[in-house]
Amino acid sequence: MRSPGAFAQCQRALLSKMGPHMRRPLLRGVLAALFFACALGFTAAYRPVSAAVAAADLPSKISDAEFWTLVADLSEPGGSFPFDNFVSNETTIQSVIPALKARTSRGGVYLGVGPEQNFTYIAALEPRMAFIIDIRRQNLVEHLMYKALFQLADNRADFISRLFSRKRPADLSSEATDEALLLAYERAVPDQQLFESNLREILNTLTRSRGAELTAADITSLTFVYTTFFREGPRLNYQIGGGPSVDMPTYTDLMTQSDGNGQHHSFLSSERHYHIVRTLEMNNLVIPVVGDFAGPTALREVGAYLTSRNATVTAFYLSNVERYLFDRRRAWRSFYANVAALPYDERSVFIRAVLNRPAFTLVSLVAPIADLMNAFSQGRIRQYQDVFGVLP
Protein backbone atom coordinates (compact mmCIF):
# COMPACT_ATOMS: atom_id res chain seq x y z
CA MET A 1 0.00 0.00 0.00
CA ARG A 2 1.24 3.46 -0.91
CA SER A 3 0.88 5.97 1.91
CA PRO A 4 2.23 9.50 2.55
CA GLY A 5 5.76 9.65 3.90
CA ALA A 6 8.04 12.33 5.28
CA PHE A 7 8.24 15.47 3.21
CA ALA A 8 11.95 15.34 2.36
CA GLN A 9 11.83 11.64 1.50
CA CYS A 10 8.82 12.19 -0.69
CA GLN A 11 10.52 15.05 -2.54
CA ARG A 12 13.66 13.00 -3.14
CA ALA A 13 11.62 10.06 -4.41
CA LEU A 14 9.73 12.26 -6.85
CA LEU A 15 12.87 13.94 -8.14
CA SER A 16 14.57 10.59 -8.68
CA LYS A 17 11.74 9.54 -10.99
CA MET A 18 11.60 12.75 -13.01
CA GLY A 19 13.58 13.46 -16.10
CA PRO A 20 15.20 16.86 -16.64
CA HIS A 21 12.18 18.01 -18.66
CA MET A 22 10.08 17.94 -15.51
CA ARG A 23 12.24 20.65 -13.95
CA ARG A 24 11.74 23.15 -16.75
CA PRO A 25 9.97 26.36 -15.76
CA LEU A 26 7.08 25.49 -18.07
CA LEU A 27 6.13 22.56 -15.82
CA ARG A 28 6.83 24.10 -12.44
CA GLY A 29 3.12 24.01 -11.68
CA VAL A 30 3.04 20.24 -11.92
CA LEU A 31 6.14 19.88 -9.78
CA ALA A 32 4.74 22.29 -7.23
CA ALA A 33 1.51 20.31 -7.09
CA LEU A 34 3.44 17.12 -6.45
CA PHE A 35 5.55 18.69 -3.74
CA PHE A 36 2.37 20.06 -2.26
CA ALA A 37 1.08 16.47 -2.10
CA CYS A 38 4.28 15.51 -0.27
CA ALA A 39 3.75 18.31 2.19
CA LEU A 40 0.21 17.12 2.68
CA GLY A 41 1.39 13.60 3.50
CA PHE A 42 3.90 15.01 5.98
CA THR A 43 1.42 17.25 7.77
CA ALA A 44 -1.74 15.13 7.58
CA ALA A 45 -0.98 13.40 10.87
CA TYR A 46 -1.25 16.73 12.66
CA ARG A 47 -4.73 17.52 11.35
CA PRO A 48 -7.70 17.35 13.75
CA VAL A 49 -9.29 14.20 12.35
CA SER A 50 -6.16 12.06 12.55
CA ALA A 51 -4.45 13.54 15.59
CA ALA A 52 -6.46 11.69 18.20
CA VAL A 53 -6.10 8.19 16.74
CA ALA A 54 -3.28 5.72 16.63
CA ALA A 55 -2.84 3.43 13.65
CA ALA A 56 -5.44 0.70 13.78
CA ASP A 57 -7.64 -1.31 11.46
CA LEU A 58 -10.89 0.08 10.15
CA PRO A 59 -13.74 -0.21 12.65
CA SER A 60 -16.57 -2.70 12.16
CA LYS A 61 -18.93 -0.08 13.56
CA ILE A 62 -18.66 3.49 14.79
CA SER A 63 -20.80 5.34 17.28
CA ASP A 64 -23.35 7.96 16.33
CA ALA A 65 -21.23 10.63 18.01
CA GLU A 66 -18.14 9.67 15.99
CA PHE A 67 -20.20 9.51 12.78
CA TRP A 68 -21.45 13.08 13.16
CA THR A 69 -17.99 14.28 14.16
CA LEU A 70 -16.54 12.76 10.99
CA VAL A 71 -19.26 14.29 8.83
CA ALA A 72 -18.55 17.71 10.31
CA ASP A 73 -14.75 17.56 10.50
CA LEU A 74 -14.20 16.11 7.03
CA SER A 75 -16.54 18.53 5.29
CA GLU A 76 -15.86 21.82 3.55
CA PRO A 77 -18.36 24.67 3.04
CA GLY A 78 -20.97 23.73 0.46
CA GLY A 79 -20.53 24.74 -3.16
CA SER A 80 -22.85 24.92 -6.16
CA PHE A 81 -23.72 22.79 -9.17
CA PRO A 82 -26.11 23.66 -12.04
CA PHE A 83 -28.56 20.82 -11.29
CA ASP A 84 -30.16 19.30 -8.19
CA ASN A 85 -28.93 15.76 -8.94
CA PHE A 86 -31.68 13.91 -7.09
CA VAL A 87 -30.81 10.79 -9.06
CA SER A 88 -28.09 9.57 -11.41
CA ASN A 89 -28.27 9.84 -15.19
CA GLU A 90 -25.71 7.11 -15.92
CA THR A 91 -27.08 4.07 -17.70
CA THR A 92 -23.90 1.99 -17.90
CA ILE A 93 -22.66 1.92 -14.30
CA GLN A 94 -23.25 -1.82 -14.06
CA SER A 95 -21.28 -2.56 -17.22
CA VAL A 96 -17.99 -2.21 -15.34
CA ILE A 97 -18.98 -4.23 -12.28
CA PRO A 98 -17.65 -7.60 -13.59
CA ALA A 99 -14.26 -5.97 -14.22
CA LEU A 100 -14.34 -4.25 -10.81
CA LYS A 101 -15.11 -7.49 -9.00
CA ALA A 102 -12.36 -9.32 -10.89
CA ARG A 103 -9.75 -6.67 -10.12
CA THR A 104 -10.57 -5.67 -6.55
CA SER A 105 -11.06 -7.48 -3.27
CA ARG A 106 -13.76 -7.10 -0.66
CA GLY A 107 -13.01 -5.23 2.50
CA GLY A 108 -11.31 -2.08 1.24
CA VAL A 109 -12.63 1.48 1.20
CA TYR A 110 -14.95 2.94 -1.41
CA LEU A 111 -15.01 6.64 -2.32
CA GLY A 112 -17.72 8.15 -4.48
CA VAL A 113 -19.73 11.17 -5.51
CA GLY A 114 -23.40 11.82 -6.19
CA PRO A 115 -26.57 10.05 -5.04
CA GLU A 116 -27.88 6.46 -5.27
CA GLN A 117 -25.46 4.98 -7.83
CA ASN A 118 -22.94 4.67 -5.01
CA PHE A 119 -25.13 2.09 -3.30
CA THR A 120 -24.95 -0.18 -6.34
CA TYR A 121 -21.15 0.02 -6.42
CA ILE A 122 -21.03 -0.57 -2.65
CA ALA A 123 -23.26 -3.63 -2.97
CA ALA A 124 -20.97 -5.02 -5.68
CA LEU A 125 -17.61 -4.24 -4.04
CA GLU A 126 -18.56 -4.91 -0.39
CA PRO A 127 -16.13 -2.41 1.19
CA ARG A 128 -15.52 -2.11 4.92
CA MET A 129 -16.26 1.61 4.77
CA ALA A 130 -17.43 4.22 2.26
CA PHE A 131 -17.13 7.99 1.92
CA ILE A 132 -19.45 9.92 -0.43
CA ILE A 133 -17.88 13.31 -1.23
CA ASP A 134 -19.91 15.89 -3.12
CA ILE A 135 -19.60 19.66 -3.48
CA ARG A 136 -23.32 20.13 -2.77
CA ARG A 137 -24.55 20.01 0.82
CA GLN A 138 -27.90 18.87 -0.57
CA ASN A 139 -26.22 15.63 -1.63
CA LEU A 140 -25.11 15.07 1.98
CA VAL A 141 -28.67 15.76 3.14
CA GLU A 142 -30.05 13.32 0.57
CA HIS A 143 -27.68 10.65 1.86
CA LEU A 144 -28.90 11.33 5.40
CA MET A 145 -32.44 10.80 4.12
CA TYR A 146 -31.31 7.47 2.66
CA LYS A 147 -29.54 6.60 5.91
CA ALA A 148 -32.79 6.97 7.85
CA LEU A 149 -34.74 4.98 5.26
CA PHE A 150 -32.26 2.10 5.43
CA GLN A 151 -32.71 2.02 9.20
CA LEU A 152 -36.52 2.13 8.96
CA ALA A 153 -36.89 -0.54 6.26
CA ASP A 154 -35.52 -4.04 6.78
CA ASN A 155 -36.34 -5.19 3.23
CA ARG A 156 -36.43 -3.81 -0.31
CA ALA A 157 -40.19 -3.57 -0.68
CA ASP A 158 -40.60 -1.54 2.51
CA PHE A 159 -37.63 0.64 1.53
CA ILE A 160 -39.19 1.56 -1.83
CA SER A 161 -42.54 2.13 -0.12
CA ARG A 162 -40.94 4.65 2.22
CA LEU A 163 -38.72 6.22 -0.44
CA PHE A 164 -41.67 7.19 -2.64
CA SER A 165 -44.49 7.24 -0.03
CA ARG A 166 -46.60 4.59 -1.75
CA LYS A 167 -48.33 1.84 0.23
CA ARG A 168 -46.73 -1.55 -0.21
CA PRO A 169 -48.73 -3.79 -2.58
CA ALA A 170 -49.97 -6.82 -0.70
CA ASP A 171 -48.63 -9.39 -3.16
CA LEU A 172 -44.95 -8.33 -3.14
CA SER A 173 -42.66 -11.05 -1.80
CA SER A 174 -39.07 -10.84 -0.59
CA GLU A 175 -38.02 -12.81 -3.68
CA ALA A 176 -39.51 -10.33 -6.16
CA THR A 177 -37.20 -9.19 -8.95
CA ASP A 178 -36.07 -5.60 -9.18
CA GLU A 179 -38.38 -5.12 -12.19
CA ALA A 180 -41.39 -6.51 -10.32
CA LEU A 181 -40.71 -4.28 -7.31
CA LEU A 182 -40.24 -1.03 -9.19
CA LEU A 183 -43.09 -1.58 -11.63
CA ALA A 184 -45.43 -2.38 -8.75
CA TYR A 185 -44.59 0.96 -7.16
CA GLU A 186 -44.95 2.78 -10.47
CA ARG A 187 -48.57 1.63 -10.43
CA ALA A 188 -49.09 2.52 -6.75
CA VAL A 189 -50.81 5.77 -5.79
CA PRO A 190 -48.90 8.52 -3.93
CA ASP A 191 -50.15 8.74 -0.34
CA GLN A 192 -50.02 12.19 1.29
CA GLN A 193 -50.61 10.87 4.82
CA LEU A 194 -47.90 8.26 4.37
CA PHE A 195 -45.54 10.96 3.10
CA GLU A 196 -46.14 13.16 6.15
CA SER A 197 -45.74 10.23 8.54
CA ASN A 198 -42.57 9.04 6.78
CA LEU A 199 -41.05 12.51 6.82
CA ARG A 200 -41.58 12.76 10.59
CA GLU A 201 -40.01 9.32 11.05
CA ILE A 202 -37.00 10.23 8.91
CA LEU A 203 -36.35 13.40 10.93
CA ASN A 204 -36.92 11.61 14.24
CA THR A 205 -34.60 8.78 13.23
CA LEU A 206 -31.82 11.21 12.39
CA THR A 207 -32.25 13.56 15.36
CA ARG A 208 -33.71 11.52 18.23
CA SER A 209 -32.44 8.05 17.38
CA ARG A 210 -29.10 8.96 15.81
CA GLY A 211 -28.36 12.27 17.54
CA ALA A 212 -28.00 14.51 14.50
CA GLU A 213 -28.06 18.25 15.04
CA LEU A 214 -29.67 19.26 11.76
CA THR A 215 -29.85 22.95 10.98
CA ALA A 216 -33.08 24.58 9.85
CA ALA A 217 -31.56 24.78 6.36
CA ASP A 218 -30.79 21.04 6.43
CA ILE A 219 -34.38 20.23 7.41
CA THR A 220 -35.70 22.46 4.64
CA SER A 221 -33.36 20.78 2.15
CA LEU A 222 -34.33 17.28 3.29
CA THR A 223 -38.02 18.14 3.05
CA PHE A 224 -37.46 19.47 -0.48
CA VAL A 225 -35.62 16.32 -1.58
CA TYR A 226 -38.13 13.95 0.00
CA THR A 227 -41.06 15.88 -1.46
CA THR A 228 -39.52 15.50 -4.91
CA PHE A 229 -39.26 11.73 -4.48
CA PHE A 230 -42.89 11.65 -3.31
CA ARG A 231 -44.13 13.80 -6.18
CA GLU A 232 -42.23 12.03 -8.97
CA GLY A 233 -42.20 8.46 -7.69
CA PRO A 234 -40.13 5.78 -9.48
CA ARG A 235 -40.32 7.86 -12.69
CA LEU A 236 -37.98 10.42 -11.11
CA ASN A 237 -35.13 11.29 -13.46
CA TYR A 238 -32.26 13.72 -13.89
CA GLN A 239 -34.36 16.29 -15.73
CA ILE A 240 -36.22 16.97 -12.49
CA GLY A 241 -34.19 19.71 -10.88
CA GLY A 242 -32.90 21.32 -14.05
CA GLY A 243 -31.10 18.57 -15.94
CA PRO A 244 -30.81 18.63 -19.76
CA SER A 245 -34.04 18.15 -21.72
CA VAL A 246 -33.08 14.86 -23.33
CA ASP A 247 -34.14 11.31 -22.58
CA MET A 248 -32.92 10.45 -19.10
CA PRO A 249 -33.20 7.12 -17.27
CA THR A 250 -35.81 6.94 -14.53
CA TYR A 251 -35.20 5.56 -11.06
CA THR A 252 -36.84 2.36 -12.29
CA ASP A 253 -34.50 2.23 -15.28
CA LEU A 254 -31.42 2.70 -13.11
CA MET A 255 -32.45 0.03 -10.61
CA THR A 256 -33.29 -2.55 -13.30
CA GLN A 257 -30.19 -2.26 -15.46
CA SER A 258 -27.94 -5.23 -16.07
CA ASP A 259 -24.21 -5.49 -16.69
CA GLY A 260 -24.61 -6.50 -20.34
CA ASN A 261 -24.38 -10.18 -19.46
CA GLY A 262 -27.84 -10.39 -17.99
CA GLN A 263 -26.69 -9.99 -14.38
CA HIS A 264 -28.39 -7.38 -12.19
CA HIS A 265 -26.22 -5.68 -9.57
CA SER A 266 -28.23 -2.72 -8.29
CA PHE A 267 -28.64 -2.42 -4.55
CA LEU A 268 -32.35 -3.17 -5.08
CA SER A 269 -31.76 -6.22 -7.29
CA SER A 270 -31.76 -8.66 -4.36
CA GLU A 271 -32.22 -8.78 -0.61
CA ARG A 272 -28.55 -9.70 -0.27
CA HIS A 273 -27.41 -6.58 -2.13
CA TYR A 274 -29.81 -4.43 -0.15
CA HIS A 275 -28.55 -5.78 3.17
CA ILE A 276 -24.88 -5.20 2.25
CA VAL A 277 -25.63 -1.50 2.02
CA ARG A 278 -28.11 -1.46 4.91
CA THR A 279 -25.59 -3.09 7.27
CA LEU A 280 -22.95 -0.47 6.48
CA GLU A 281 -25.51 2.31 6.96
CA MET A 282 -26.73 0.86 10.25
CA ASN A 283 -23.12 0.63 11.47
CA ASN A 284 -22.42 4.27 10.49
CA LEU A 285 -19.86 3.22 7.89
CA VAL A 286 -21.20 5.20 4.93
CA ILE A 287 -19.96 8.73 5.60
CA PRO A 288 -21.42 11.58 3.51
CA VAL A 289 -19.05 14.53 3.18
CA VAL A 290 -19.39 18.00 1.65
CA GLY A 291 -16.27 18.59 -0.39
CA ASP A 292 -14.79 19.85 -3.63
CA PHE A 293 -12.48 17.23 -5.17
CA ALA A 294 -9.98 20.07 -5.66
CA GLY A 295 -10.71 21.63 -2.27
CA PRO A 296 -8.36 22.09 0.69
CA THR A 297 -9.90 19.74 3.25
CA ALA A 298 -12.26 16.90 2.41
CA LEU A 299 -10.15 14.47 0.35
CA ARG A 300 -7.01 15.20 2.37
CA GLU A 301 -8.78 14.52 5.65
CA VAL A 302 -10.29 11.31 4.31
CA GLY A 303 -6.79 10.28 3.26
CA ALA A 304 -5.38 11.07 6.71
CA TYR A 305 -8.18 9.15 8.43
CA LEU A 306 -7.67 6.07 6.24
CA THR A 307 -3.88 6.14 6.39
CA SER A 308 -3.99 6.24 10.19
CA ARG A 309 -6.02 3.03 10.06
CA ASN A 310 -3.86 1.18 7.55
CA ALA A 311 -6.76 1.17 5.08
CA THR A 312 -6.62 1.11 1.28
CA VAL A 313 -8.93 2.80 -1.20
CA THR A 314 -10.31 0.04 -3.40
CA ALA A 315 -12.31 2.17 -5.81
CA PHE A 316 -12.93 5.88 -6.31
CA TYR A 317 -16.03 6.65 -8.35
CA LEU A 318 -15.53 10.06 -9.99
CA SER A 319 -18.60 10.21 -12.25
CA ASN A 320 -17.65 12.98 -14.72
CA VAL A 321 -16.29 15.40 -12.11
CA GLU A 322 -12.80 15.35 -13.66
CA ARG A 323 -14.12 17.07 -16.75
CA TYR A 324 -15.45 19.95 -14.67
CA LEU A 325 -12.11 20.22 -12.86
CA PHE A 326 -10.27 20.60 -16.15
CA ASP A 327 -12.68 23.42 -16.99
CA ARG A 328 -11.52 25.26 -13.87
CA ARG A 329 -8.00 26.66 -14.11
CA ARG A 330 -5.53 24.45 -12.20
CA ALA A 331 -8.32 22.71 -10.25
CA TRP A 332 -7.40 19.37 -11.80
CA ARG A 333 -3.86 19.70 -10.45
CA SER A 334 -5.18 20.32 -6.97
CA PHE A 335 -7.40 17.27 -7.32
CA TYR A 336 -4.53 14.97 -8.26
CA ALA A 337 -2.45 16.41 -5.44
CA ASN A 338 -5.33 15.47 -3.14
CA VAL A 339 -5.46 11.95 -4.61
CA ALA A 340 -1.75 11.65 -3.77
CA ALA A 341 -2.74 11.86 -0.10
CA LEU A 342 -5.03 8.82 -0.37
CA PRO A 343 -3.76 5.36 0.51
CA TYR A 344 -4.08 3.35 -2.71
CA ASP A 345 -2.24 0.42 -4.26
CA GLU A 346 -1.70 -1.13 -7.69
CA ARG A 347 -5.19 -2.68 -7.67
CA SER A 348 -7.05 0.53 -6.76
CA VAL A 349 -9.19 2.00 -9.53
CA PHE A 350 -10.98 5.12 -10.67
CA ILE A 351 -14.50 4.66 -12.04
CA ARG A 352 -15.32 7.37 -14.55
CA ALA A 353 -18.40 8.45 -16.49
CA VAL A 354 -17.42 9.88 -19.88
CA LEU A 355 -19.81 11.83 -22.08
CA ASN A 356 -20.59 10.16 -25.39
CA ARG A 357 -21.66 12.80 -27.92
CA PRO A 358 -23.95 13.35 -29.75
CA ALA A 359 -26.08 10.78 -27.93
CA PHE A 360 -25.53 12.69 -24.66
CA THR A 361 -25.05 9.47 -22.71
CA LEU A 362 -22.41 8.71 -20.12
CA VAL A 363 -20.18 5.69 -20.61
CA SER A 364 -18.59 4.05 -17.56
CA LEU A 365 -14.85 3.29 -17.61
CA VAL A 366 -12.40 1.82 -15.11
CA ALA A 367 -8.71 2.76 -14.85
CA PRO A 368 -5.95 2.11 -12.28
CA ILE A 369 -5.35 5.05 -9.95
CA ALA A 370 -1.61 4.32 -9.84
CA ASP A 371 -1.27 4.60 -13.63
CA LEU A 372 -2.92 8.00 -13.69
CA MET A 373 -0.86 9.27 -10.78
CA ASN A 374 2.35 8.05 -12.41
CA ALA A 375 1.38 9.90 -15.59
CA PHE A 376 0.65 13.03 -13.57
CA SER A 377 3.98 12.83 -11.74
CA GLN A 378 5.79 12.50 -15.09
CA GLY A 379 4.06 15.59 -16.51
CA ARG A 380 2.03 13.64 -19.07
CA ILE A 381 -1.32 15.06 -17.94
CA ARG A 382 -1.92 18.56 -19.31
CA GLN A 383 -5.51 18.43 -20.55
CA TYR A 384 -8.59 16.28 -20.02
CA GLN A 385 -7.94 14.13 -23.09
CA ASP A 386 -4.56 13.07 -21.65
CA VAL A 387 -6.39 11.18 -18.88
CA PHE A 388 -7.51 8.59 -21.43
CA GLY A 389 -4.02 8.05 -22.77
CA VAL A 390 -3.19 6.12 -19.59
CA LEU A 391 -6.11 3.71 -19.80
CA PRO A 392 -5.00 0.08 -19.68
NORKASUL-V401736 format. One record per pair of residues at least 12 apart in sequence whose C-alpha atoms are under 8 Angstrom apart, sorted by the first residue. I is the first residue (numbers start at 1). J is the second residue. Records with the same first field share a line. If there is no record, write none. Layout:
BEGIN
I = J  J
END
This chain:
BEGIN
1 = 312  343  344  345  346
2 = 343  344  345
3 = 41  307  341  342  343  344
4 = 38  40  41  42  307  340  341  342  343
5 = 38  41  42
6 = 38  39  41  42
7 = 38  39  41  42
10 = 35  38
11 = 35  38
14 = 34  377
17 = 378
18 = 377  378
19 = 378
22 = 378  379
27 = 379
30 = 333  376  377  379
31 = 377
33 = 333  334  337
34 = 337  377
36 = 337
37 = 337  338  340  341
38 = 340  341
40 = 300  341
41 = 304  341
44 = 300  301  304
45 = 304  308
47 = 301  304
48 = 73
49 = 70  73  74  301  304  305
50 = 301  304  305  308
53 = 308
54 = 308  309
55 = 307  308  309  310
56 = 308  309  310
57 = 309  310  311
58 = 128  129  306  309  310  311
60 = 128  283
61 = 283  284  285
62 = 283  284  285
63 = 283  284
64 = 210  211  284
65 = 211
67 = 284  285  287
68 = 212
70 = 287
71 = 287  288  289
72 = 289
74 = 289  290  297  298  299  301  302
75 = 289  290  291  297  298
76 = 289  290  291  292  295  297  298
77 = 290  291
78 = 135  136  137  290  291
79 = 135  136  137  291  292
80 = 135  136
81 = 135  136
82 = 242
83 = 241  242  243
84 = 138  240  241  242  243
85 = 114  115  139  238  241  243
86 = 115  139  142  225  237  238  240  241
87 = 115  116  117  236  237  238  251
88 = 114  115  116  117  237  238  254
89 = 237  238  248  249  362
90 = 249  254  353  361  362  363  364
91 = 249  254  257  361  362  363
92 = 257  259  362  363  364
93 = 117  259  363  364
94 = 257  258  259  260  264  265  266
95 = 258  259  260  364
96 = 259  364  365  366
97 = 121  124  259  265
98 = 259
100 = 125  366
101 = 124  125
103 = 347
104 = 125  314  347  348
105 = 125  314
106 = 125  126  127  128
107 = 126  127  128  129
108 = 126  127  128  129  311  312  313  314
109 = 127  128  129  130  131  311  312  313  314  315
110 = 122  127  129  130  131  313  314  315  316  317
111 = 130  131  132  133  313  315  316  317
112 = 130  131  132  133  316  317  318
113 = 132  133  134  317  318  319
114 = 132  133  134  139  319
115 = 139  142  143
118 = 132  317
119 = 266  267  277
120 = 265  266  267
121 = 266
122 = 276  277
123 = 265  266  267  273  274  276  277
124 = 265  273
126 = 276
127 = 314
128 = 280  285
129 = 280  285  286
130 = 285  286  287
131 = 286  287  288  289  302
132 = 286  287  288  289
133 = 288  289  290  291  292  293  298  299
134 = 289  290  291  292  293
135 = 290  291  292  293
136 = 290  291
137 = 290
138 = 218  221  222
139 = 290
140 = 288  289  290
141 = 218  221  222
142 = 222  225
143 = 288
144 = 206  288
145 = 202  222  226
147 = 281  282
148 = 202  203  205  206
149 = 162  163  202
150 = 278  281  282
151 = 278  281  282
155 = 174  271  274  275
156 = 174  268  270  271  274
157 = 172  173  174  181
160 = 182  185
161 = 185
162 = 195  198
163 = 226  229  230
164 = 190  195  229  230  231  232  233  234
165 = 190  191  192  194  195  198  230
166 = 185  188  189  190  191  194
167 = 188  189  190  191  194
168 = 185
169 = 184  185  188
174 = 271
175 = 270  271
177 = 269  270
178 = 255  256  268  269  270
179 = 252  256
182 = 234  252  255
183 = 252
185 = 233  234
186 = 233  234  235
190 = 230  231  233
195 = 230
199 = 223  226
203 = 219
234 = 250  251  252
235 = 250  251  252
236 = 250  251
237 = 249  250  251
238 = 250
246 = 360
254 = 266
255 = 267  268  269
256 = 269
293 = 335  338
294 = 325  331  332  333  334  335  336  338
295 = 334  335
299 = 338  339  341  342
300 = 338  339  341  342
302 = 342
303 = 341  342  343
304 = 341  342
306 = 342  343
307 = 342  343
311 = 343
312 = 343  344  345
313 = 342  343  344  345  348
314 = 344  347  348  349
315 = 348  349  350  351
316 = 348  349  350  351
317 = 350  351  352
318 = 350  351  352  353
319 = 351  352  353  354
320 = 352  353  354  355
322 = 384
323 = 384
326 = 383  384
336 = 373  376
340 = 373
344 = 369  370
345 = 369  370
346 = 368  369  370
347 = 368
348 = 368  369  370
349 = 366  367  368  369  370
350 = 366  367  368  369
351 = 364  365  366  367
352 = 364  365  366
353 = 365
367 = 391  392
368 = 391  392
371 = 390  391
372 = 387  390
375 = 390
END
